[in-house]
Amino acid sequence: MKPNTGKTSKILKVWGNLATSVEGLPIVILKSSSKELEGVKGTIINETTNMIKIRTLKKDFSIQKKGSVFKIQLIDGSNYIIDGNILSGLPDARIKKKMLSW
């Protein structure tokens, strides 16, 4: 078996972080069915199977995961653009999913 190198080990690290809870991470909405939400920045304060609740300086709101695209900053400071479909489900269900090929 080949050891994980470069891109593969980086993908495993990112998937490991996304397969667990994303609560507390900074987020930017890049694409949404609600065009007025695009560009909104905040912090993830809660997530359900289909929704992410975000706190901004002005208010808290929920956005559907499915059909949205987010930029999420991991704890190490790295930023990743994530299709909301990948985040569908609760963290305990995501961790059981097979790692996606990027």
DSSP file (Angstrom, degrees, kcal/mol; ACC not computed):
  #  RESIDUE AA STRUCTURE BP1 BP2  ACC     N-H-->O    O-->H-N    N-H-->O    O-->H-N    TCO  KAPPA ALPHA  PHI   PSI    X-CA   Y-CA   Z-CA
    1    1 A M              0   0    0      0, 0.0     0, 0.0     0, 0.0     0, 0.0   0.000 360.0 360.0 360.0 132.5    0.0    0.0    0.0
    2    2 A K        -     0   0    0      1,-0.1     3,-0.1     3,-0.0     2,-0.1  -0.529 360.0-116.4 -75.4 138.7    1.4    3.4   -1.0
    3    3 A P        -     0   0    0      0, 0.0     2,-0.3     0, 0.0    -1,-0.1  -0.383  38.8 -94.0 -68.9 154.4    1.8    6.0    1.8
    4    4 A N        -     0   0    0      4,-0.1     2,-0.4    -2,-0.1     3,-0.0  -0.533  51.8-175.0 -69.6 129.5   -0.4    9.1    1.6
    5    5 A T    >>  -     0   0    0     -2,-0.3     3,-1.7    -3,-0.1     4,-0.7  -0.936  40.4 -45.1-127.9 151.6    1.6   11.8   -0.1
    6    6 A G  H 3> S+     0   0    0     -2,-0.4     4,-1.9     1,-0.3     5,-0.2   0.039 127.9  21.4  40.4-109.4    0.9   15.5   -0.8
    7    7 A K  H 3> S+     0   0    0      1,-0.2     4,-2.6     2,-0.2    -1,-0.3   0.868 124.5  53.4 -60.0 -42.2   -2.5   16.0   -2.1
    8    8 A T  H <> S+     0   0    0     -3,-1.7     4,-2.4     1,-0.2    -1,-0.2   0.924 110.3  46.0 -63.6 -44.6   -4.0   12.8   -0.7
    9    9 A S  H  X S+     0   0    0     -4,-0.7     4,-1.9     1,-0.2    -1,-0.2   0.860 112.7  51.6 -67.1 -33.3   -2.8   13.5    2.8
   10   10 A K  H  X S+     0   0    0     -4,-1.9     4,-2.5     2,-0.2    -2,-0.2   0.915 109.9  49.0 -67.3 -42.8   -4.2   17.0    2.6
   11   11 A I  H  X S+     0   0    0     -4,-2.6     4,-3.1     1,-0.2     5,-0.2   0.913 110.1  51.7 -62.6 -42.6   -7.6   15.7    1.4
   12   12 A L  H  X S+     0   0    0     -4,-2.4     4,-2.3     1,-0.2    -1,-0.2   0.898 110.3  49.3 -60.4 -40.7   -7.7   13.2    4.2
   13   13 A K  H  X S+     0   0    0     -4,-1.9     4,-1.8     2,-0.2    -2,-0.2   0.938 113.6  45.0 -64.0 -47.5   -6.9   16.0    6.7
   14   14 A V  H  X S+     0   0    0     -4,-2.5     4,-2.4     1,-0.2     5,-0.2   0.941 113.9  49.0 -63.0 -47.7   -9.7   18.3    5.3
   15   15 A W  H  X S+     0   0    0     -4,-3.1     4,-2.4     1,-0.2    -1,-0.2   0.892 108.1  55.2 -61.2 -38.8  -12.2   15.5    5.1
   16   16 A G  H  < S+     0   0    0     -4,-2.3     4,-0.4    -5,-0.2    -1,-0.2   0.888 110.9  45.2 -59.9 -39.4  -11.4   14.5    8.7
   17   17 A N  H  < S+     0   0    0     -4,-1.8     3,-0.4     1,-0.2    -2,-0.2   0.873 116.5  44.5 -71.8 -37.4  -12.2   18.1    9.8
   18   18 A L  H  < S+     0   0    0     -4,-2.4    -2,-0.2     1,-0.2    -1,-0.2   0.754 104.4  62.7 -79.6 -24.0  -15.4   18.3    7.7
   19   19 A A  S  < S+     0   0    0     -4,-2.4    76,-0.5    -5,-0.2    -1,-0.2   0.653 104.6  56.6 -76.0 -13.9  -16.6   14.9    8.8
   20   20 A T  S    S-     0   0    0     -4,-0.4    -3,-0.0    -3,-0.4    72,-0.0  -0.409 115.1 -53.3-101.3-173.9  -16.7   16.2   12.4
   21   21 A S        -     0   0    0     -2,-0.2    -1,-0.2     1,-0.1    -2,-0.1  -0.314  37.0-162.1 -64.0 141.0  -18.6   19.2   13.6
   22   22 A V    >   +     0   0    0     -4,-0.1     3,-1.9    -3,-0.1    22,-0.3   0.315  46.4 132.1-102.0   4.9  -18.1   22.5   11.8
   23   23 A E  T 3   +     0   0    0      1,-0.2    22,-0.2    22,-0.1    24,-0.0  -0.329  68.4  24.6 -60.9 137.6  -19.5   24.5   14.6
   24   24 A G  T 3  S+     0   0    0     20,-3.6    -1,-0.2     1,-0.3    21,-0.1   0.295  92.6 124.5  92.3  -8.1  -17.4   27.5   15.6
   25   25 A L    <   -     0   0    0     -3,-1.9    19,-2.4    19,-0.1    -1,-0.3  -0.634  66.6-111.3 -87.9 143.0  -15.6   27.7   12.2
   26   26 A P  E     -A   43   0A   0      0, 0.0    47,-2.1     0, 0.0     2,-0.3  -0.428  41.6-172.6 -66.2 145.3  -15.6   31.0   10.2
   27   27 A I  E     -AB  42  72A   0     15,-2.7    15,-2.4    45,-0.2     2,-0.4  -0.991  21.0-163.5-143.8 147.1  -17.7   30.7    7.0
   28   28 A V  E     -AB  41  71A   0     43,-2.0    43,-2.7    -2,-0.3     2,-0.7  -0.999  23.8-132.0-128.1 133.3  -18.5   32.8    3.9
   29   29 A I  E     + B   0  70A   0     11,-2.4    10,-4.0    -2,-0.4    41,-0.2  -0.769  29.4 171.2 -86.3 116.0  -21.4   32.0    1.7
   30   30 A L  E     +     0   0A   0     39,-2.5     2,-0.4    -2,-0.7    40,-0.2   0.801  68.0  15.8 -93.5 -34.5  -20.2   32.0   -1.9
   31   31 A K  E     + B   0  69A   0     38,-1.9    38,-2.1     6,-0.1    -1,-0.3  -0.998  67.7 156.6-144.5 137.0  -23.4   30.6   -3.6
   32   32 A S        -     0   0    0     -2,-0.4     6,-0.1    36,-0.2    36,-0.1  -0.985  50.8-119.5-153.4 155.5  -26.9   30.4   -2.4
   33   33 A S  S    S+     0   0    0     -2,-0.3     2,-0.9     1,-0.2     3,-0.1   0.765 110.5  67.6 -67.8 -23.3  -30.4   30.1   -3.8
   34   34 A S  S >> S-     0   0    0      1,-0.2     3,-2.4    -3,-0.0     4,-0.5  -0.839  76.1-163.6 -95.8  99.1  -31.0   33.4   -1.9
   35   35 A K  G >4 S+     0   0    0     -2,-0.9     3,-1.0     1,-0.3    -1,-0.2   0.763  83.7  66.0 -57.4 -27.9  -28.8   35.8   -3.8
   36   36 A E  G 34 S+     0   0    0      1,-0.2    -1,-0.3    -3,-0.1    -3,-0.0   0.675  96.8  57.0 -69.9 -15.1  -28.9   38.3   -1.0
   37   37 A L  G X4 S+     0   0    0     -3,-2.4     3,-2.1     2,-0.1    -8,-0.3   0.642  78.8 110.8 -87.9 -15.7  -27.0   35.8    1.2
   38   38 A E  T << S+     0   0    0     -3,-1.0    -8,-0.2    -4,-0.5     3,-0.1  -0.399  83.2  20.4 -64.0 130.7  -24.0   35.5   -1.1
   39   39 A G  T 3  S+     0   0    0    -10,-4.0    -1,-0.3     1,-0.3     2,-0.2   0.289  86.9 143.1  93.5  -8.5  -21.0   37.1    0.4
   40   40 A V    <   -     0   0    0     -3,-2.1   -11,-2.4   -11,-0.2     2,-0.4  -0.449  34.0-158.4 -67.4 134.9  -22.3   37.0    3.9
   41   41 A K  E     +A   28   0A   0    -13,-0.2    16,-0.3    -2,-0.2     2,-0.3  -0.897  30.3 115.1-115.7 144.4  -19.5   36.2    6.5
   42   42 A G  E     -A   27   0A   0    -15,-2.4   -15,-2.7    -2,-0.4     2,-0.4  -0.925  57.1 -74.7-173.7-159.9  -20.0   34.8    9.9
   43   43 A T  E     -AC  26  55A   0     12,-2.0    12,-2.8    -2,-0.3     2,-0.5  -0.974  39.9-116.3-124.6 137.1  -19.4   31.9   12.3
   44   44 A I  E     + C   0  54A   0    -19,-2.4   -20,-3.6    -2,-0.4    10,-0.2  -0.606  36.5 170.3 -72.9 122.4  -21.2   28.6   12.2
   45   45 A I  E     -     0   0A   0      8,-2.9     2,-0.3    -2,-0.5     9,-0.2   0.593  62.3  -3.0-109.6 -15.3  -23.1   28.3   15.5
   46   46 A N  E     - C   0  53A   0      7,-1.3     7,-3.2   -24,-0.1    -1,-0.4  -0.970  56.7-159.0-166.9 155.9  -25.2   25.2   14.8
   47   47 A E  E     - C   0  52A   0     -2,-0.3     5,-0.2     5,-0.2     2,-0.2  -0.997   4.1-173.4-144.6 145.1  -26.0   22.7   12.2
   48   48 A T        -     0   0    0      3,-2.5    41,-0.1    -2,-0.4    -2,-0.0  -0.557  53.1 -79.3-116.1-173.7  -28.8   20.3   11.5
   49   49 A T  S    S+     0   0    0     -2,-0.2    40,-2.8     1,-0.2     3,-0.0   0.890 127.7  13.6 -56.2 -41.6  -29.1   17.6    8.8
   50   50 A N  S    S+     0   0    0     38,-0.2    15,-2.8    15,-0.1    16,-0.4   0.477 120.6  60.2-116.4  -5.2  -30.0   20.1    6.1
   51   51 A M  E     - D   0  64A   0     13,-0.3    -3,-2.5    14,-0.1     2,-0.4  -0.903  54.4-152.9-130.9 153.0  -29.2   23.6    7.5
   52   52 A I  E     -CD  47  63A   0     11,-2.5    11,-2.2    -2,-0.3     2,-0.5  -0.994  16.9-146.1-120.1 130.9  -26.3   25.6    8.9
   53   53 A K  E     -CD  46  62A   0     -7,-3.2    -8,-2.9    -2,-0.4    -7,-1.3  -0.873  19.7-166.8 -99.6 126.4  -27.0   28.3   11.4
   54   54 A I  E     -CD  44  61A   0      7,-3.2     7,-2.2    -2,-0.5     2,-0.6  -0.905  13.4-149.6-118.1 138.0  -24.7   31.3   11.0
   55   55 A R  E     +CD  43  60A   0    -12,-2.8   -12,-2.0    -2,-0.4     5,-0.2  -0.934  21.0 176.8-106.0 123.2  -24.0   34.2   13.4
   56   56 A T        -     0   0    0      3,-2.5   -14,-0.1    -2,-0.6   -16,-0.0  -0.561  48.7 -94.6-109.5 179.8  -23.0   37.5   11.7
   57   57 A L  S    S+     0   0    0    -16,-0.3     3,-0.1    -2,-0.2   -15,-0.1   0.813 124.7  37.3 -64.8 -28.8  -22.4   40.9   13.4
   58   58 A K  S    S-     0   0    0      1,-0.3     2,-0.3     0, 0.0    -1,-0.2   0.859 125.8 -26.4 -93.6 -40.2  -26.0   41.9   12.7
   59   59 A K        -     0   0    0      2,-0.0    -3,-2.5    -5,-0.0     2,-0.4  -0.977  55.1-101.2-164.6 171.4  -28.1   38.7   13.2
   60   60 A D  E     +D   55   0A   0     -2,-0.3     2,-0.3    -5,-0.2    -5,-0.2  -0.837  42.1 164.6-101.7 143.9  -28.3   34.9   13.2
   61   61 A F  E     -D   54   0A   0     -7,-2.2    -7,-3.2    -2,-0.4     2,-0.3  -0.980  29.6-123.4-153.1 164.9  -29.8   33.1   10.2
   62   62 A S  E     -D   53   0A   0     -2,-0.3     2,-0.4    -9,-0.2    -9,-0.2  -0.861  20.7-170.5-112.8 146.9  -30.1   29.6    8.7
   63   63 A I  E     -D   52   0A   0    -11,-2.2   -11,-2.5    -2,-0.3     2,-0.1  -0.993  28.7-108.4-135.9 142.6  -29.1   28.5    5.2
   64   64 A Q  E     -D   51   0A   0     -2,-0.4   -13,-0.3   -13,-0.2   -31,-0.1  -0.448  16.8-150.5 -67.4 138.6  -29.7   25.3    3.4
   65   65 A K  S >  S+     0   0    0    -15,-2.8     3,-2.0    -2,-0.1    19,-0.2   0.941  76.8  81.4 -71.6 -49.4  -26.6   23.1    2.9
   66   66 A K  T 3  S+     0   0    0    -16,-0.4     3,-0.1     1,-0.3    -2,-0.1  -0.356 104.3  12.0 -63.6 129.9  -27.9   21.6   -0.3
   67   67 A G  T 3  S+     0   0    0      1,-0.3     2,-0.3    -2,-0.1    -1,-0.3   0.439 107.1 105.9  85.4  -0.6  -27.3   23.8   -3.4
   68   68 A S    <   -     0   0    0     -3,-2.0    16,-3.2   -36,-0.1     2,-0.4  -0.733  55.5-149.6-109.0 160.2  -25.0   26.2   -1.5
   69   69 A V  E     -BE  31  83A   0    -38,-2.1   -39,-2.5    -2,-0.3   -38,-1.9  -0.998  18.8-173.1-129.3 134.6  -21.3   26.7   -1.7
   70   70 A F  E     -BE  29  82A   0     12,-2.8    12,-3.5    -2,-0.4     2,-0.6  -0.891  25.7-140.7-126.7 152.7  -19.2   27.9    1.3
   71   71 A K  E     -BE  28  81A   0    -43,-2.7   -43,-2.0    -2,-0.3     2,-0.4  -0.978  31.1-172.0-107.8 119.4  -15.7   29.0    2.1
   72   72 A I  E     -BE  27  80A   0      8,-2.7     8,-2.3    -2,-0.6     2,-0.6  -0.928  16.9-143.7-117.3 135.3  -14.9   27.5    5.5
   73   73 A Q  E     - E   0  79A   0    -47,-2.1     6,-0.2    -2,-0.4     5,-0.1  -0.865  19.1-143.9 -98.7 122.1  -11.8   28.3    7.5
   74   74 A L    >   -     0   0    0      4,-2.9     3,-2.2    -2,-0.6   -60,-0.0  -0.263  31.8 -96.7 -77.3 170.0  -10.4   25.3    9.4
   75   75 A I  T 3  S+     0   0    0      1,-0.3    -1,-0.1     2,-0.1    -2,-0.0   0.817 123.9  59.2 -58.2 -33.1   -8.8   25.6   12.8
   76   76 A D  T 3  S-     0   0    0      2,-0.1    -1,-0.3     1,-0.1     3,-0.1   0.473 120.9-107.1 -77.7   0.3   -5.3   25.7   11.3
   77   77 A G  S <  S+     0   0    0     -3,-2.2     2,-0.2     1,-0.3    -2,-0.1   0.331  75.3 136.1  93.7  -7.1   -6.3   28.8    9.3
   78   78 A S        -     0   0    0     -5,-0.1    -4,-2.9     1,-0.0     2,-0.4  -0.499  45.3-140.7 -75.9 145.4   -6.5   27.1    5.9
   79   79 A N  E     -E   73   0A   0     -6,-0.2     2,-0.4    -2,-0.2    -6,-0.2  -0.874  18.7-176.0-110.3 138.6   -9.6   28.0    3.8
   80   80 A Y  E     -E   72   0A   0     -8,-2.3    -8,-2.7    -2,-0.4     2,-0.6  -0.995  25.2-132.8-135.3 140.0  -11.5   25.6    1.6
   81   81 A I  E     -E   71   0A   0     -2,-0.4     2,-0.4   -10,-0.2   -10,-0.2  -0.826  34.1-170.3 -90.0 122.8  -14.4   26.0   -0.8
   82   82 A I  E     -E   70   0A   0    -12,-3.5   -12,-2.8    -2,-0.6     2,-0.4  -0.956  24.3-130.6-124.6 128.8  -16.9   23.3    0.0
   83   83 A D  E >>  -E   69   0A   0     -2,-0.4     3,-1.8   -14,-0.2     4,-0.7  -0.642  23.5-133.7 -71.1 127.2  -20.1   22.3   -1.8
   84   84 A G  G >4 S+     0   0    0    -16,-3.2     3,-0.6    -2,-0.4     4,-0.4   0.750 101.7  70.4 -57.6 -25.9  -22.9   22.2    0.7
   85   85 A N  G >4 S+     0   0    0    -17,-0.4     3,-1.0     1,-0.2    -1,-0.3   0.842  92.9  57.7 -61.1 -31.9  -24.0   18.8   -0.6
   86   86 A I  G <4 S+     0   0    0     -3,-1.8    -1,-0.2     1,-0.2    -2,-0.2   0.839 104.7  51.4 -64.9 -33.4  -20.8   17.4    1.0
   87   87 A L  G << S+     0   0    0     -4,-0.7    -1,-0.2    -3,-0.6    -2,-0.2   0.488  80.7 127.1 -84.8  -2.5  -21.9   18.7    4.4
   88   88 A S    <   +     0   0    0     -3,-1.0   -38,-0.2    -4,-0.4   -39,-0.1  -0.257  58.1  30.9 -57.5 141.7  -25.4   17.2    4.2
   89   89 A G  S    S-     0   0    0    -40,-2.8   -41,-0.0   -41,-0.1   -38,-0.0  -0.158 100.9 -62.4  95.2 166.0  -26.2   15.1    7.2
   90   90 A L    >>  -     0   0    0      1,-0.1     4,-2.4    -2,-0.1     3,-1.3  -0.479  52.6-104.5 -82.2 159.0  -25.1   15.4   10.8
   91   91 A P  H 3> S+     0   0    0      0, 0.0     4,-2.1     0, 0.0     5,-0.2   0.862 120.6  55.4 -53.7 -39.7  -21.5   15.1   11.7
   92   92 A D  H 34 S+     0   0    0      1,-0.2     4,-0.3     2,-0.2   -72,-0.0   0.793 112.2  43.7 -67.1 -25.4  -21.9   11.6   13.1
   93   93 A A  H X4 S+     0   0    0     -3,-1.3     3,-0.8     2,-0.1     4,-0.5   0.826 110.4  55.5 -83.7 -34.7  -23.4   10.5    9.8
   94   94 A R  H >< S+     0   0    0     -4,-2.4     3,-1.4     1,-0.2    -2,-0.2   0.866  98.1  62.2 -64.5 -36.3  -20.8   12.3    7.7
   95   95 A I  T 3< S+     0   0    0     -4,-2.1    -1,-0.2   -76,-0.5    -2,-0.1   0.753 101.1  53.6 -64.1 -22.5  -17.9   10.5    9.4
   96   96 A K  T <  S+     0   0    0     -3,-0.8    -1,-0.3    -4,-0.3    -2,-0.2   0.610  88.7 101.8 -85.8 -14.0  -19.3    7.2    8.1
   97   97 A K  S <  S-     0   0    0     -3,-1.4     2,-0.2    -4,-0.5     3,-0.1  -0.374  83.6-104.2 -70.3 149.3  -19.3    8.5    4.5
   98   98 A K        -     0   0    0      1,-0.1    -1,-0.1    -2,-0.1     2,-0.1  -0.488  46.2 -95.5 -68.4 141.5  -16.5    7.4    2.2
   99   99 A M        -     0   0    0     -2,-0.2     2,-0.1     1,-0.1    -1,-0.1  -0.373  44.4-121.9 -59.3 132.9  -14.0   10.1    1.6
  100  100 A L        -     0   0    0    -89,-0.1     2,-0.6    -2,-0.1    -1,-0.1  -0.433  16.6-119.0 -77.3 151.7  -14.9   12.0   -1.6
  101  101 A S              0   0    0      1,-0.1    -1,-0.1    -2,-0.1    -2,-0.0  -0.832 360.0 360.0 -92.0 119.6  -12.4   12.2   -4.5
  102  102 A W              0   0    0     -2,-0.6    -1,-0.1     0, 0.0    -2,-0.0   0.402 360.0 360.0-105.0 360.0  -11.6   15.8   -5.2
